[in-house]
Amino acid sequence: MHENDPLWALRHALGGLAVALLLSVPTAALIGRWAGDALGGDYGTRVAVYGVLLLYVVIGAVVLFVRVARHETKPLGAQRLVVWFVSLWLWPALFAAAPRRTGD
């Protein structure tokens, strides 16, 4: 039954991404507070920075899922969770590290 379910094959990636995204919410709040204070200090600035950071990690979650989820086969553990969390915050590096395709 499980071998025919495409979500079952992606369970490690879905779990890692979900927990990393959940941990990114308070991380974005802390960074938003610090950056907002550094940029101006009022509540509106902190909220704007927090909102931009949340948008950034949600877009990162989608990009990571599309680009790497099908290759994730290792069970979720603390080490894999750290990899997912760091990858979620550094997702633009996927585009820098991607092999260049030429139109030849």
Buried (B, 14 or more C-beta within 10 A) or exposed (E): EEEEEEEEBBBBBBBBBEBBBEBBEEBBBEBBBEBBEEEEEEEEBBEBBBEEBBEBBBEBBEBBBEBBBEEBEEEBEEEBBEBBBEBBBEBEEBEEEEEEEEEE
